[in-house]
């Protein structure tokens, strides 16, 4: 293949007939050519060939002078000594923004490859939300890299192909640039599954597509005979990856795919499109359920066309696409087609609407700061498959495949989603996790204005837009609840990992943890966990690290003799001799609970659970400094301790008797029992019983939960 040169780029620009700013483009080339100097690509060709090829792709898309200059300069900041400020001085802030948006974050250290990938993507999306040309340059950059990917090592080829398939091809689809999207997918498949790619290529080679030329001629004559004259008729063969998806992911044979071959009819007006559709159905037999009207119901990326599949006289099915010239431009070039060139000035035709998903995605990531979820959001929100459902008023709602009725409600409005209590599909009530299918009429059933979403919805919804709105509601409306829920979730995870942070170290460690998460204090961190904006799993590595440090300190201190006293109550208080012990009635500690001693005024040492609310409150008072003592349970615990359980159950005859029998079977002594009537036909039963330690109590709780109609058993 002949190396790309600046002269060839100029020739391509002249062929467009557009008034490009050749002075700016020439200066950009001179800077890039000098900066890259003797650099060469892995393939051996001069490095300058790469930015020249990217610039050529942008010219073919019809982009403007600044885009072409940005393409020529897109690697100079990353790979050479040229600074961004220098580009801004010589070419203006717009070109500098384009170059900066495409430049990767090379000087920042990340803990993982995934985090680097996500942050690079976040940077590009942020720049793209300001100027969509950033992403168009990046797509052309990735396309040329994939075209020359044979020079990469095998593992890098696969990594780049996977990233291209999961991120860049979906973005090209969402921007409506079908030509780039299909080539990115095909070239990625070539590296990811070369055997599958080869198999489909051989199948396509066996089928003679000359019949498409005959069909185009027959269709042209028939349309002209019926008064349609000014038309363009083209044919195309489905992309290799498009066939691959249907064969290997939908389990179809090659002969069962009806849209491998397609005829595209391009007309002047929408009225002619519908007239031509009727004429096509007169000529050929249409296949049922294969007609799609994307003119009245466009795809989310703005794609408009009429699609129908018919069987020709050769008994080979083929697809017919009918659209206007403007629709065809949008289908081929997407957002790039909206970038009208007017003497170096660009105009945005509803670009803000087209790029709303970018801002929604970024807002979602700013809420939770989770880099992994950015990639997940890309995969879920940008998938090529969409479903189209309708509100009862006939409004069309576009959603990714797999979206639920909750996603549908939030796509209408956040207030509708927050008040949702149910849904009807085509007049029938369905669960709120019902997966939306194309063509369904969905009515969202709403409750009172103060009705809010459930936290469990975060596990159900598909779109990042819905997740973001649910989190926002909890963040604004339930701060205190979020703080409590977040702290409880963190403590549960600590217990699950068998991590016990001493009370005197808790505040110090939590403050440092909150600082690392860039939150304004510990409570804000708890709140972020509570509303789902911060995952507990992301905090555990740091907490485990701090816990290990504490254990090392603890081991070092064990060599120092510490006076202890043994109480008849089965508790060892470190550092105090001959002091009476009593158990706090507020938290009723049991062997197995983490405990702490509090020196009372005249009543000895009171033993509390470490997580007792009264302990937390007392520790905040400076007057209590020095009054807390470390304690532990003796190995030879006394036989029984009192514990109180609260049982919630559906009220019925014989309930108390069944509970008493269950406790009797376990030979658990009962000191008191109190039952009362609750709301909604429920009964509340408080039982004080005898137990030996926390493990024994947990086994009692587990047995009681198995009693018929018991809903919950909690320790009080």
SELODO-165044 format. One record per residue (C-alpha): residue in three letters; x, y, z; residue number from 1. Coordinates in steps of 0.2 Angstrom, whole numbers, padded with zeros to 4 digits. Layout:
! SELODO-165044
aa,u,v,w,i
ALA,X,Y,Z,NUM;
...
This chain:
! SELODO-165044
aa,u,v,w,i
UNK,0000,0000,0000,1;
UNK,0007,0017,-0005,2;
UNK,0012,0028,0010,3;
UNK,0000,0043,0013,4;
UNK,0008,0060,0009,5;
UNK,0003,0078,0012,6;
UNK,0001,0080,-0007,7;
UNK,-0012,0066,-0007,8;
UNK,-0022,0074,0007,9;
UNK,-0022,0090,-0002,10;
UNK,-0029,0081,-0018,11;
UNK,-0043,0073,-0007,12;
UNK,-0047,0090,0000,13;
UNK,-0048,0098,-0018,14;
UNK,-0060,0084,-0024,15;
UNK,-0073,0089,-0010,16;
UNK,-0075,0107,-0018,17;
UNK,-0076,0114,-0001,18;
UNK,-0067,0130,0004,19;
UNK,-0055,0123,0017,20;
UNK,-0043,0134,0026,21;
UNK,-0027,0127,0018,22;
UNK,-0016,0139,0027,23;
UNK,-0021,0132,0044,24;
UNK,-0020,0114,0037,25;
UNK,-0002,0117,0030,26;
UNK,0004,0125,0046,27;
UNK,-0003,0110,0056,28;
UNK,0006,0098,0044,29;
UNK,0022,0107,0046,30;
UNK,0022,0107,0065,31;
UNK,0017,0089,0065,32;
UNK,0030,0083,0052,33;
UNK,0044,0092,0062,34;
UNK,0038,0086,0079,35;
UNK,0037,0068,0074,36;
UNK,0053,0070,0064,37;
UNK,0061,0053,0063,38;
UNK,0048,0043,0072,39;
UNK,0041,0027,0064,40;
UNK,0026,0016,0067,41;
UNK,0028,-0002,0071,42;
UNK,0024,-0006,0053,43;
UNK,0040,0004,0048,44;
UNK,0032,0018,0039,45;
UNK,0035,0036,0045,46;
UNK,0024,0041,0059,47;
UNK,0017,0056,0050,48;
UNK,0008,0044,0039,49;
UNK,-0004,0040,0053,50;
UNK,-0010,0058,0057,51;
UNK,-0012,0061,0038,52;
UNK,-0023,0046,0036,53;
UNK,-0034,0051,0051,54;
UNK,-0035,0069,0042,55;
UNK,-0040,0060,0026,56;
UNK,-0054,0051,0035,57;
UNK,-0061,0067,0042,58;
UNK,-0061,0075,0025,59;
UNK,-0071,0060,0018,60;
UNK,-0083,0063,0032,61;
UNK,-0085,0081,0027,62;
UNK,-0078,0088,0043,63;
UNK,-0071,0106,0044,64;
UNK,-0053,0114,0044,65;
UNK,-0051,0114,0063,66;
UNK,-0055,0095,0063,67;
UNK,-0042,0092,0050,68;
UNK,-0029,0102,0059,69;
UNK,-0033,0094,0075,70;
UNK,-0031,0077,0067,71;
UNK,-0014,0081,0060,72;
UNK,-0009,0087,0078,73;
UNK,-0018,0074,0088,74;
UNK,-0002,0065,0094,75;
UNK,0010,0079,0096,76;
UNK,0007,0083,0114,77;
UNK,0007,0065,0119,78;
UNK,0022,0059,0109,79;
UNK,0033,0075,0106,80;
UNK,0039,0090,0115,81;
UNK,0025,0101,0108,82;
UNK,0014,0109,0122,83;
UNK,-0004,0112,0122,84;
UNK,-0002,0130,0126,85;
UNK,0009,0131,0110,86;
UNK,-0004,0124,0099,87;
UNK,-0017,0136,0107,88;
UNK,-0006,0151,0103,89;
UNK,-0003,0145,0085,90;
UNK,-0020,0138,0080,91;
UNK,-0032,0145,0093,92;
UNK,-0042,0137,0108,93;
UNK,-0054,0127,0097,94;
UNK,-0040,0116,0089,95;
UNK,-0031,0115,0106,96;
UNK,-0047,0108,0114,97;
UNK,-0048,0095,0100,98;
UNK,-0030,0090,0103,99;
UNK,-0032,0089,0122,100;
UNK,-0048,0079,0121,101;
UNK,-0040,0066,0110,102;
UNK,-0023,0065,0120,103;
UNK,-0022,0051,0133,104;
UNK,-0018,0053,0151,105;
UNK,0000,0047,0150,106;
UNK,0008,0056,0165,107;
UNK,-0004,0051,0178,108;
UNK,-0001,0034,0188,109;
UNK,-0016,0023,0190,110;
UNK,-0018,0007,0201,111;
UNK,-0025,-0003,0186,112;
UNK,-0026,-0004,0168,113;
UNK,-0045,-0003,0169,114;
UNK,-0044,0013,0179,115;
UNK,-0033,0021,0166,116;
UNK,-0044,0015,0152,117;
UNK,-0059,0022,0161,118;
UNK,-0051,0039,0165,119;
UNK,-0045,0041,0147,120;
UNK,-0063,0038,0142,121;
UNK,-0070,0050,0154,122;
UNK,-0058,0063,0148,123;
UNK,-0064,0061,0130,124;
UNK,-0082,0061,0135,125;
UNK,-0080,0077,0144,126;
UNK,-0072,0085,0129,127;
UNK,-0085,0077,0118,128;
UNK,-0099,0085,0128,129;
UNK,-0091,0102,0124,130;
UNK,-0086,0098,0106,131;
UNK,-0092,0082,0097,132;
UNK,-0077,0084,0085,133;
UNK,-0066,0077,0098,134;
UNK,-0074,0060,0097,135;
UNK,-0076,0060,0078,136;
UNK,-0057,0063,0077,137;
UNK,-0054,0049,0090,138;
UNK,-0065,0037,0080,139;
UNK,-0055,0040,0064,140;
UNK,-0039,0038,0074,141;
UNK,-0045,0021,0081,142;
UNK,-0051,0016,0064,143;
UNK,-0034,0019,0056,144;
UNK,-0025,0010,0070,145;
UNK,-0037,-0005,0068,146;
UNK,-0033,-0005,0049,147;
UNK,-0014,-0006,0053,148;
UNK,-0016,-0017,0068,149;
UNK,-0007,-0032,0061,150;
UNK,0009,-0023,0066,151;
UNK,0004,-0025,0085,152;
UNK,0009,-0040,0096,153;
UNK,-0005,-0053,0097,154;
UNK,-0011,-0049,0114,155;
UNK,-0011,-0030,0111,156;
UNK,-0022,-0033,0095,157;
UNK,-0034,-0043,0105,158;
UNK,-0035,-0030,0119,159;
UNK,-0037,-0015,0107,160;
UNK,-0050,-0025,0097,161;
UNK,-0060,-0029,0113,162;
UNK,-0059,-0011,0118,163;
UNK,-0065,-0005,0101,164;
UNK,-0079,-0017,0101,165;
UNK,-0085,-0013,0118,166;
UNK,-0082,0006,0118,167;
UNK,-0078,0014,0101,168;
UNK,-0090,0005,0089,169;
UNK,-0105,0008,0101,170;
UNK,-0101,0027,0102,171;
UNK,-0099,0027,0083,172;
UNK,-0117,0019,0082,173;
UNK,-0124,0031,0095,174;
UNK,-0117,0046,0084,175;
UNK,-0125,0038,0069,176;
UNK,-0109,0036,0059,177;
UNK,-0113,0019,0052,178;
UNK,-0098,0017,0040,179;
UNK,-0085,0019,0054,180;
UNK,-0096,0008,0066,181;
UNK,-0097,-0007,0054,182;
UNK,-0078,-0006,0049,183;
UNK,-0073,-0005,0067,184;
UNK,-0084,-0020,0071,185;
UNK,-0077,-0030,0056,186;
UNK,-0059,-0027,0060,187;
UNK,-0061,-0030,0079,188;
UNK,-0070,-0047,0074,189;
UNK,-0055,-0051,0063,190;
UNK,-0043,-0051,0078,191;
UNK,-0055,-0058,0091,192;
UNK,-0062,-0073,0082,193;
UNK,-0052,-0075,0066,194;
UNK,-0060,-0092,0063,195;
UNK,-0078,-0086,0063,196;
UNK,-0073,-0071,0053,197;
UNK,-0065,-0082,0040,198;
UNK,-0080,-0094,0040,199;
UNK,-0092,-0080,0036,200;
UNK,-0081,-0072,0023,201;
UNK,-0080,-0089,0014,202;
UNK,-0099,-0090,0014,203;
UNK,-0101,-0073,0007,204;
UNK,-0089,-0077,-0007,205;
UNK,-0099,-0092,-0012,206;
UNK,-0115,-0081,-0015,207;
UNK,-0115,-0072,-0032,208;
UNK,-0122,-0055,-0028,209;
UNK,-0124,-0050,-0047,210;
UNK,-0143,-0053,-0045,211;
UNK,-0143,-0037,-0035,212;
UNK,-0138,-0027,-0050,213;
UNK,-0153,-0035,-0060,214;
UNK,-0165,-0030,-0045,215;
UNK,-0159,-0012,-0045,216;
UNK,-0162,-0011,-0064,217;
UNK,-0180,-0019,-0062,218;
UNK,-0184,-0008,-0047,219;
UNK,-0178,0008,-0056,220;
UNK,-0189,0004,-0072,221;
UNK,-0204,0001,-0061,222;
UNK,-0203,0017,-0051,223;
UNK,-0200,0027,-0066,224;
UNK,-0216,0019,-0075,225;
UNK,-0226,0025,-0059,226;
UNK,-0220,0043,-0059,227;
UNK,-0204,0043,-0048,228;
UNK,-0189,0048,-0058,229;
UNK,-0176,0057,-0048,230;
UNK,-0169,0043,-0038,231;
UNK,-0153,0035,-0033,232;
UNK,-0153,0016,-0031,233;
UNK,-0138,0007,-0022,234;
UNK,-0135,-0010,-0016,235;
UNK,-0125,-0017,-0001,236;
UNK,-0120,-0033,0007,237;
UNK,-0122,-0034,0026,238;
UNK,-0106,-0032,0037,239;
UNK,-0097,-0048,0042,240;
UNK,-0100,-0044,0061,241;
UNK,-0118,-0041,0057,242;
UNK,-0120,-0058,0050,243;
UNK,-0109,-0065,0064,244;
UNK,-0120,-0058,0078,245;
UNK,-0135,-0067,0070,246;
UNK,-0126,-0083,0067,247;
UNK,-0117,-0086,0083,248;
UNK,-0127,-0075,0095,249;
UNK,-0144,-0079,0089,250;
UNK,-0141,-0097,0083,251;
UNK,-0146,-0094,0065,252;
UNK,-0139,-0102,0049,253;
UNK,-0132,-0092,0035,254;
UNK,-0148,-0095,0024,255;
UNK,-0159,-0090,0038,256;
UNK,-0153,-0072,0038,257;
UNK,-0164,-0061,0027,258;
UNK,-0155,-0045,0026,259;
UNK,-0138,-0050,0020,260;
UNK,-0142,-0042,0004,261;
UNK,-0150,-0025,0003,262;
UNK,-0156,-0012,-0010,263;
UNK,-0156,0006,-0005,264;
UNK,-0168,0018,-0014,265;
UNK,-0164,0037,-0011,266;
UNK,-0178,0049,-0015,267;
UNK,-0182,0067,-0014,268;
UNK,-0197,0067,-0002,269;
UNK,-0205,0057,0012,270;
UNK,-0221,0055,0002,271;
UNK,-0211,0047,-0012,272;
UNK,-0203,0035,0001,273;
UNK,-0220,0028,0006,274;
UNK,-0226,0028,-0012,275;
UNK,-0211,0018,-0017,276;
UNK,-0214,0006,-0002,277;
UNK,-0231,0002,-0009,278;
UNK,-0224,-0001,-0027,279;
UNK,-0210,-0013,-0020,280;
UNK,-0223,-0023,-0011,281;
UNK,-0233,-0024,-0027,282;
UNK,-0217,-0031,-0036,283;
UNK,-0211,-0043,-0023,284;
UNK,-0218,-0054,-0009,285;
UNK,-0215,-0046,0008,286;
UNK,-0210,-0057,0022,287;
UNK,-0222,-0054,0037,288;
UNK,-0216,-0045,0052,289;
UNK,-0201,-0038,0043,290;
UNK,-0207,-0021,0040,291;
UNK,-0199,-0007,0051,292;
UNK,-0204,0012,0050,293;
UNK,-0189,0022,0056,294;
UNK,-0196,0038,0048,295;
UNK,-0211,0039,0060,296;
UNK,-0201,0032,0074,297;
UNK,-0182,0036,0072,298;
UNK,-0168,0027,0081,299;
UNK,-0160,0036,0096,300;
UNK,-0145,0041,0085,301;
UNK,-0157,0050,0073,302;
UNK,-0157,0036,0060,303;
UNK,-0173,0037,0048,304;
UNK,-0178,0025,0035,305;
UNK,-0191,0013,0029,306;
UNK,-0185,-0006,0030,307;
UNK,-0195,-0020,0022,308;
UNK,-0189,-0038,0018,309;
UNK,-0195,-0046,0002,310;
UNK,-0192,-0062,-0008,311;
UNK,-0186,-0059,-0026,312;
UNK,-0190,-0070,-0041,313;
UNK,-0173,-0080,-0038,314;
UNK,-0181,-0085,-0021,315;
UNK,-0167,-0075,-0012,316;
UNK,-0173,-0064,0002,317;
UNK,-0166,-0046,0002,318;
UNK,-0170,-0030,0012,319;
UNK,-0176,-0014,0004,320;
UNK,-0171,0002,0012,321;
UNK,-0181,0018,0007,322;
UNK,-0175,0035,0013,323;
UNK,-0173,0053,0007,324;
UNK,-0156,0061,0003,325;
UNK,-0155,0070,0019,326;
UNK,-0159,0054,0029,327;
UNK,-0146,0045,0019,328;
UNK,-0133,0058,0023,329;
UNK,-0137,0056,0042,330;
UNK,-0137,0037,0041,331;
UNK,-0119,0037,0033,332;
UNK,-0111,0051,0043,333;
UNK,-0122,0054,0058,334;
UNK,-0117,0069,0068,335;
UNK,-0103,0073,0055,336;
UNK,-0117,0076,0043,337;
UNK,-0124,0090,0055,338;
UNK,-0107,0099,0055,339;
UNK,-0111,0110,0040,340;
UNK,-0096,0118,0032,341;
UNK,-0099,0137,0029,342;
UNK,-0082,0146,0026,343;
UNK,-0074,0139,0042,344;
UNK,-0089,0141,0053,345;
UNK,-0099,0126,0060,346;
UNK,-0117,0126,0065,347;
UNK,-0125,0113,0077,348;
UNK,-0142,0106,0071,349;
UNK,-0150,0099,0087,350;
UNK,-0132,0093,0093,351;
UNK,-0136,0096,0111,352;
UNK,-0151,0084,0110,353;
UNK,-0140,0071,0101,354;
UNK,-0127,0072,0114,355;
UNK,-0138,0072,0129,356;
UNK,-0133,0054,0133,357;
UNK,-0115,0060,0135,358;
UNK,-0120,0072,0149,359;
UNK,-0131,0060,0158,360;
UNK,-0117,0047,0158,361;
UNK,-0104,0059,0165,362;
UNK,-0116,0065,0178,363;
UNK,-0119,0047,0184,364;
UNK,-0101,0044,0185,365;
UNK,-0098,0061,0195,366;
UNK,-0111,0055,0207,367;
UNK,-0103,0039,0212,368;
UNK,-0085,0041,0206,369;
UNK,-0083,0022,0201,370;
UNK,-0072,0020,0186,371;
UNK,-0078,0002,0183,372;
UNK,-0096,0008,0182,373;
UNK,-0091,0021,0168,374;
UNK,-0086,0006,0157,375;
UNK,-0102,-0003,0162,376;
UNK,-0112,0012,0158,377;
UNK,-0105,0013,0141,378;
UNK,-0109,-0005,0137,379;
UNK,-0127,-0004,0143,380;
UNK,-0131,0013,0137,381;
UNK,-0123,0012,0120,382;
UNK,-0128,-0006,0114,383;
UNK,-0133,-0006,0096,384;
UNK,-0149,-0015,0101,385;
UNK,-0164,-0004,0106,386;
UNK,-0182,-0006,0110,387;
UNK,-0196,0006,0106,388;
UNK,-0211,0007,0118,389;
UNK,-0225,0020,0119,390;
UNK,-0234,0030,0132,391;
UNK,-0253,0029,0132,392;
UNK,-0253,0046,0123,393;
UNK,-0242,0039,0109,394;
UNK,-0225,0046,0114,395;
UNK,-0211,0035,0109,396;
UNK,-0198,0030,0122,397;
UNK,-0181,0023,0116,398;
UNK,-0172,0011,0128,399;
UNK,-0158,-0001,0127,400;
UNK,-0162,-0019,0125,401;
UNK,-0166,-0027,0142,402;
UNK,-0172,-0011,0150,403;
UNK,-0186,-0013,0163,404;
UNK,-0203,-0004,0166,405;
UNK,-0193,0006,0179,406;
UNK,-0181,0013,0166,407;
UNK,-0196,0017,0155,408;
UNK,-0204,0027,0170,409;
UNK,-0187,0037,0173,410;
UNK,-0185,0040,0154,411;
UNK,-0202,0049,0154,412;
UNK,-0197,0060,0169,413;
UNK,-0188,0058,0186,414;
UNK,-0204,0063,0195,415;
UNK,-0214,0049,0186,416;
UNK,-0200,0036,0191,417;
UNK,-0199,0042,0209,418;
UNK,-0218,0040,0211,419;
UNK,-0219,0023,0202,420;
UNK,-0229,0009,0211,421;
UNK,-0233,-0002,0196,422;
UNK,-0235,-0003,0177,423;
UNK,-0247,-0009,0164,424;
UNK,-0242,-0016,0148,425;
UNK,-0255,-0016,0134,426;
UNK,-0268,-0014,0148,427;
UNK,-0262,-0028,0159,428;
UNK,-0253,-0026,0176,429;
UNK,-0235,-0032,0175,430;
UNK,-0221,-0033,0188,431;
UNK,-0210,-0017,0189,432;
UNK,-0195,-0027,0183,433;
UNK,-0204,-0032,0167,434;
UNK,-0192,-0031,0152,435;
UNK,-0198,-0019,0139,436;
UNK,-0201,-0025,0121,437;
UNK,-0203,-0015,0105,438;
UNK,-0221,-0010,0102,439;
UNK,-0228,-0011,0119,440;
UNK,-0239,0003,0126,441;
UNK,-0234,0005,0144,442;
UNK,-0244,0015,0157,443;
UNK,-0234,0019,0173,444;
UNK,-0245,0018,0189,445;
UNK,-0240,0032,0201,446;
UNK,-0242,0034,0220,447;
UNK,-0242,0050,0231,448;
UNK,-0230,0064,0229,449;
UNK,-0219,0059,0244,450;
UNK,-0218,0041,0237,451;
UNK,-0200,0037,0233,452;
UNK,-0190,0024,0224,453;
UNK,-0183,0008,0233,454;
UNK,-0165,0005,0235,455;
UNK,-0167,-0012,0227,456;
UNK,-0171,-0003,0211,457;
UNK,-0153,0000,0208,458;
UNK,-0150,-0018,0206,459;
UNK,-0165,-0020,0193,460;
UNK,-0163,-0005,0182,461;
UNK,-0153,-0006,0166,462;
UNK,-0149,0012,0161,463;
UNK,-0137,0024,0169,464;
UNK,-0150,0038,0168,465;
UNK,-0162,0028,0179,466;
UNK,-0148,0024,0192,467;
UNK,-0142,0042,0192,468;
UNK,-0160,0048,0196,469;
UNK,-0163,0035,0209,470;
UNK,-0147,0040,0218,471;
UNK,-0150,0058,0216,472;
UNK,-0167,0056,0225,473;
UNK,-0159,0046,0240,474;
UNK,-0145,0059,0241,475;
UNK,-0157,0074,0242,476;
UNK,-0172,0066,0252,477;
UNK,-0165,0054,0264,478;
UNK,-0149,0060,0270,479;
UNK,-0151,0054,0288,480;
UNK,-0157,0037,0282,481;
UNK,-0142,0036,0270,482;
UNK,-0130,0040,0284,483;
UNK,-0137,0026,0295,484;
UNK,-0139,0014,0280,485;
UNK,-0121,0018,0274,486;
UNK,-0113,0015,0291,487;
UNK,-0123,-0001,0294,488;
UNK,-0118,-0008,0277,489;
UNK,-0100,-0004,0281,490;
UNK,-0100,-0012,0298,491;
UNK,-0109,-0028,0290,492;
UNK,-0095,-0029,0277,493;
UNK,-0082,-0027,0291,494;
UNK,-0090,-0041,0301,495;
UNK,-0091,-0052,0286,496;
UNK,-0072,-0050,0283,497;
UNK,-0069,-0053,0302,498;
UNK,-0061,-0035,0304,499;
UNK,-0063,-0027,0321,500;
UNK,-0057,-0010,0322,501;
UNK,-0054,-0003,0340,502;
UNK,-0067,0010,0345,503;
UNK,-0052,0022,0349,504;
UNK,-0046,0020,0331,505;
UNK,-0063,0021,0322,506;
UNK,-0064,0040,0319,507;
UNK,-0046,0041,0314,508;
UNK,-0047,0027,0301,509;
UNK,-0064,0033,0294,510;
UNK,-0058,0051,0293,511;
UNK,-0043,0046,0282,512;
UNK,-0055,0034,0272,513;
UNK,-0067,0049,0268,514;
UNK,-0052,0060,0263,515;
UNK,-0046,0046,0251,516;
UNK,-0064,0046,0243,517;
UNK,-0064,0065,0241,518;
UNK,-0080,0067,0252,519;
UNK,-0083,0081,0264,520;
UNK,-0081,0071,0280,521;
UNK,-0086,0054,0287,522;
UNK,-0105,0057,0287,523;
UNK,-0105,0061,0268,524;
UNK,-0095,0045,0265,525;
UNK,-0108,0035,0275,526;
UNK,-0122,0044,0265,527;
UNK,-0114,0040,0248,528;
UNK,-0113,0022,0253,529;
UNK,-0131,0023,0258,530;
UNK,-0138,0030,0242,531;
UNK,-0127,0019,0231,532;
UNK,-0115,0032,0225,533;
UNK,-0100,0023,0234,534;
UNK,-0097,0004,0234,535;
UNK,-0092,-0004,0250,536;
UNK,-0081,-0016,0241,537;
UNK,-0070,-0001,0235,538;
UNK,-0066,0004,0253,539;
UNK,-0061,-0014,0259,540;
UNK,-0043,-0014,0252,541;
UNK,-0039,0001,0262,542;
UNK,-0048,-0005,0278,543;
UNK,-0039,-0022,0277,544;
UNK,-0023,-0013,0275,545;
UNK,-0026,-0002,0291,546;
UNK,-0032,-0017,0300,547;
UNK,-0016,-0027,0297,548;
UNK,-0006,-0012,0303,549;
UNK,-0016,-0012,0319,550;
UNK,-0013,-0031,0322,551;
UNK,0006,-0028,0320,552;
UNK,0005,-0015,0333,553;
UNK,-0006,-0026,0344,554;
UNK,0007,-0040,0343,555;
UNK,0021,-0028,0348,556;
UNK,0012,-0023,0364,557;
UNK,0008,-0041,0370,558;
UNK,0026,-0042,0377,559;
UNK,0022,-0028,0390,560;
UNK,0014,-0035,0406,561;
UNK,-0004,-0028,0408,562;
UNK,-0012,-0030,0425,563;
UNK,-0029,-0039,0424,564;
UNK,-0044,-0043,0435,565;
UNK,-0055,-0058,0433,566;
UNK,-0073,-0055,0437,567;
UNK,-0086,-0067,0443,568;
UNK,-0096,-0061,0428,569;
UNK,-0084,-0069,0416,570;
UNK,-0076,-0054,0409,571;
UNK,-0057,-0048,0410,572;
UNK,-0054,-0030,0412,573;
UNK,-0037,-0025,0407,574;
UNK,-0027,-0013,0418,575;
UNK,-0039,-0013,0433,576;
UNK,-0038,-0024,0449,577;
UNK,-0053,-0029,0460,578;
UNK,-0067,-0019,0452,579;
UNK,-0085,-0025,0452,580;
UNK,-0093,-0028,0435,581;
UNK,-0110,-0026,0428,582;
UNK,-0118,-0028,0411,583;
UNK,-0126,-0013,0403,584;
UNK,-0145,-0015,0401,585;
UNK,-0145,-0004,0385,586;
UNK,-0136,-0016,0374,587;
UNK,-0135,-0032,0385,588;
UNK,-0118,-0039,0378,589;
UNK,-0116,-0058,0376,590;
UNK,-0100,-0068,0375,591;
UNK,-0094,-0066,0357,592;
UNK,-0099,-0048,0356,593;
UNK,-0085,-0035,0355,594;
UNK,-0085,-0027,0372,595;
UNK,-0078,-0011,0381,596;
UNK,-0078,-0006,0399,597;
UNK,-0084,0011,0405,598;
UNK,-0079,0017,0423,599;
UNK,-0095,0023,0431,600;
UNK,-0096,0035,0446,601;
UNK,-0097,0023,0461,602;
UNK,-0104,0007,0452,603;
UNK,-0088,-0001,0446,604;
UNK,-0086,-0005,0427,605;
UNK,-0101,-0006,0416,606;
UNK,-0098,-0018,0401,607;
UNK,-0105,-0012,0384,608;
UNK,-0105,-0018,0366,609;
UNK,-0092,-0009,0356,610;
UNK,-0106,-0003,0344,611;
UNK,-0118,0003,0358,612;
UNK,-0125,0019,0354,613;
UNK,-0122,0025,0372,614;
UNK,-0104,0021,0370,615;
UNK,-0103,0031,0354,616;
UNK,-0111,0046,0362,617;
UNK,-0100,0045,0378,618;
UNK,-0084,0044,0367,619;
UNK,-0089,0061,0359,620;
UNK,-0088,0069,0376,621;
UNK,-0070,0075,0381,622;
UNK,-0074,0073,0399,623;
UNK,-0075,0054,0397,624;
UNK,-0057,0053,0390,625;
UNK,-0048,0039,0400,626;
UNK,-0064,0031,0407,627;
UNK,-0065,0018,0393,628;
UNK,-0056,0001,0396,629;
UNK,-0052,-0013,0385,630;
UNK,-0061,-0029,0390,631;
UNK,-0062,-0047,0384,632;
UNK,-0073,-0062,0388,633;
UNK,-0065,-0076,0399,634;
UNK,-0063,-0093,0391,635;
UNK,-0073,-0101,0405,636;
UNK,-0089,-0091,0403,637;
UNK,-0103,-0094,0415,638;
UNK,-0118,-0104,0410,639;
UNK,-0131,-0092,0405,640;
UNK,-0133,-0074,0400,641;
UNK,-0150,-0065,0398,642;
UNK,-0154,-0059,0380,643;
UNK,-0170,-0051,0373,644;
UNK,-0177,-0055,0356,645;
UNK,-0191,-0046,0347,646;
UNK,-0201,-0058,0335,647;
UNK,-0212,-0051,0322,648;
UNK,-0225,-0063,0314,649;
UNK,-0242,-0064,0306,650;
UNK,-0254,-0066,0320,651;
UNK,-0263,-0083,0322,652;
UNK,-0270,-0095,0335,653;
UNK,-0256,-0105,0343,654;
UNK,-0242,-0094,0338,655;
UNK,-0235,-0091,0355,656;
UNK,-0236,-0109,0359,657;
UNK,-0226,-0114,0344,658;
UNK,-0213,-0102,0349,659;
UNK,-0212,-0109,0366,660;
UNK,-0211,-0127,0360,661;
UNK,-0197,-0122,0348,662;
UNK,-0187,-0114,0363,663;
UNK,-0191,-0129,0374,664;
UNK,-0184,-0141,0361,665;
UNK,-0168,-0132,0362,666;
UNK,-0168,-0132,0381,667;
UNK,-0167,-0113,0381,668;
UNK,-0174,-0105,0398,669;
UNK,-0187,-0092,0396,670;
UNK,-0187,-0078,0409,671;
UNK,-0201,-0067,0402,672;
UNK,-0212,-0066,0387,673;
UNK,-0223,-0052,0381,674;
UNK,-0235,-0052,0366,675;
UNK,-0245,-0038,0358,676;
UNK,-0254,-0034,0343,677;
UNK,-0246,-0025,0329,678;
UNK,-0251,-0016,0312,679;
UNK,-0258,-0025,0297,680;
UNK,-0262,-0041,0306,681;
UNK,-0245,-0044,0314,682;
UNK,-0240,-0049,0331,683;
UNK,-0225,-0042,0341,684;
UNK,-0217,-0054,0354,685;
UNK,-0203,-0049,0366,686;
UNK,-0194,-0064,0374,687;
UNK,-0180,-0063,0387,688;
UNK,-0171,-0080,0387,689;
UNK,-0155,-0088,0393,690;
UNK,-0140,-0090,0381,691;
UNK,-0122,-0095,0383,692;
UNK,-0114,-0084,0370,693;
UNK,-0117,-0075,0353,694;
UNK,-0115,-0091,0343,695;
UNK,-0128,-0100,0354,696;
UNK,-0140,-0085,0352,697;
UNK,-0138,-0085,0333,698;
UNK,-0143,-0103,0332,699;
UNK,-0159,-0099,0343,700;
UNK,-0163,-0085,0331,701;
UNK,-0161,-0096,0316,702;
UNK,-0173,-0109,0324,703;
UNK,-0186,-0096,0328,704;
UNK,-0186,-0090,0310,705;
UNK,-0191,-0107,0304,706;
UNK,-0207,-0106,0315,707;
UNK,-0222,-0104,0303,708;
UNK,-0228,-0086,0300,709;
UNK,-0213,-0078,0308,710;
UNK,-0207,-0064,0298,711;
UNK,-0191,-0058,0308,712;
UNK,-0181,-0061,0324,713;
UNK,-0170,-0047,0330,714;
UNK,-0160,-0044,0346,715;
UNK,-0164,-0029,0356,716;
